[in-house]
């Protein structure tokens, strides 16, 4: 999805870049502890090095995404686009119960390549190969014609690791939630229903089945409301 931008295009793309953090990259695939988001960010026991902790790679990703999206807003032209990033991460971690650090970081960065001038090579240099691969799987190729772009994107998601597919479901869940009552709700429901149907036979784990079930339940409940019925009539 493309956010609306505030300010000039050039000013939104000037980013102060620091050097890669090797210690953080080395630990990009470490697993975070279980529990709520705040408990997850607070280590249960002292790590060998705070710089090697999952918390640090996640905090670095939040700051990086905030800088990259800093001139962008959501469709209301008021809400910072970064709010969507935080919501998707929270849904993935605390609603869908994914605690793999690489997937969490990829969810934070999932729109950076698609919606800014950032290349996937920069993601790999700063966050490592696995996270870069996950971000790439969550990114549409803007260079392709629209129909081919969508086919290519769906093909990538079909062959993605289950945790990445669940990260996409978290993105859909937030899109559905924040577009209730907007003109984009009908197309959002259509897209979410289509992807949920594609993922349903692929997601075999308990968490995967639960995630797709939550998205399908949200669609049904939205459509049962007056706003949802209006959206359904517009499709």
N, C-alpha and C positions, 0 to 999 in steps of 0.2 A: 504494500500500500504506500502511496505517496503522501507525505504530510504537506500541509501548506507552510510556506516559508514567510517569515517576516524579515524585513530588511532586504538589502540587495543580495543578488545571487553570489557575487564575488565575496562580499563580507561574510557570508554564512559559511564560506569554505576555507577561510584562513584559519589554520589551526596551529597552535604552538606545539611542536613535537619534541618530546624528550627522548633520550636514548632508551633502548629496550632494557628490561629488567631481567637479567639472566636467571636470578634465583627464583623469581616468580614464574617465569616460563617453564623452568625445570619442574615445577610442581603443579602445572596446569591441570594434570589429570588426577590429582589427589581427590579423595572423597571427603565431603564435609560431614560433620557429625549430624545425627538425627535430631528432630525436635522442631520447634517453631523457628521462624526466621530470625528472631532476636537471639534465641538460644544457639542457632546455627552459627551466627556471626560471632558469638562469644565462645571461645574454645573451652571445652570441659576440663582439659588438663594442659599443662604448659607444653607447647611443642618444642622440639629441639631448637628451632629458630623461628621467630615470629615472621621473618622475611620469607620463610618456606611454607607458611601456613596457607590453607585454602582461603582463609579470610582475606589475606593480602591480595591474592589474584582477583578475587571478587571485587574488592574495594577499588583496585586499579581499573577494572573493567567498568565499574560504575562511573568513575571520574572520566575515563576516556570517552564513554558514550555521551556523558553530559556535555563535554566539550564539543564533540562532533555534531550533536543535535542542538547546540545552544541557540541558534538563530531560527529554529523551526518550531512551529506550533501545530496543534491538531486543527481539525476542520473548523472549530469555533473561533479560530484566529486569536485565542486568548491563552488556552492551556498549553504550557510547554510540552513539546513532543516527548521530552524525557519522561513525562508522567506515564506514557504508554509503556516505555521500557521497564520502569519500576513495577508496574502492574503485571506485566507478562512474567517477569522474574518471580514475583510473589505468588502468582497463580501456579506456576510450574513447581515451585518449592513447597508451598504450604497447602495448596489445594490438590495438586497432582502428585505430591510427595516424591519428586525427583531430587536427589541430593548429590548427583555426580557433578563435580566442580566444572568439568569441561562443558557439560550441557548447560549448566547454569550461566556460565560466562558467555556461551554462544547465544543464549536467549537475551542477554543484556546487549549484545552486539548485533542482534539479528537484522537490524535495518541500517547499520552503519555503511555497509558497502552499497546497498541498493539506493539509499537516499542521500548520500554525500559523495564527495569525490574521492573517497578512500578506496584503495585497491586491496584485494585479498592478500597481496604480498605484504602490505603493511601490518595487517592483522597477524599474519604468520610470524613476522619479525618481532612483534611485541608480545604475542600470547602463545606462540607455538603452533605446530603443524596440526594437531588434533582439533584445537579450537577453530583454526582457520578453515579446516575441512567442514566442520559443523556449520560455521557461518555461511560458507559457500552453499551448502545444501539448503539453507534457509533463504537464499538470495535468488531473486529472479534476474535473468540476464537481460538488461535493458537494451542491449544491442540487437536483440532478436525482434522480428515482427510480433505483434501482440498475441496472436493465436499460437504461433510457434513457441513464444515465450512461456505461455501457460502450460503447453504440453511438456516442454522441457522441464519446467518447475515441478509439475506433478510427477514426472518420471524420476527426478532426483529424490523427491520425498518418498516415492514408492520403494526406493532402494536405500534409503537412509537408515541408520541405526534406530531402534525403537525409541530411545530417549530423545532423539532429534524429532521424530514424528510427534511425540508427546509435547515437545517444545512448540511445535507448530499448532497443536491443539490449544495450548495456553494462549497463543497469539489470537486464535479464532475466538476463544472464550472471552478475551478482553474486547475484541472488536465487536462482538455481539452485545456485550454488556454496555459499552459506552455509546453505541449507536441507536439504542432504543429511542424512538421518537424522532429520529432524523431521517432525511431523505435517502440516506445510504443503507438503511436497515434492510430493505428487500434484497439488494444485491449481496449484502453481507450474509443474510440467512441462506441464500442460494449457494454461495461459495462454501460456507461452513457445513451445510448439509452434504454437499458433494464430497468435500474432503473427509468428513467423518465417515461417510459410506465407503470411501476408498480405504481408510485406515482400519475400519472395524474388523475385517477378516485378517489383517496383518498383525494386529496388536494381541499378542498371546499372553502376556504377563498380567497379573492381577492389577497392577498399576495402569497398564496400558488399557485394559478393558474398562477400568473405572474412569479413566480420563475421557475416552470417547463417549462413555455413557453420560458423563457430566455435561459434555457439549451437546449431545443429542437431547438431554433433558432440558437444558437451557433453551434450545431452539423451540421445543414443544411448549414450554411455559410462556415464552415470549409470544408465540403464535396464538396462545389461548387468551391473551389480553386484547383489548380493543386496538391498541397501537399495533400489535402483531397481526391482527386480522386485517387492518388497513394495509399493512405491508404485504400481506399475502395476496390481497386483491390487486396490488400494483404489479406483481410479478408477471 
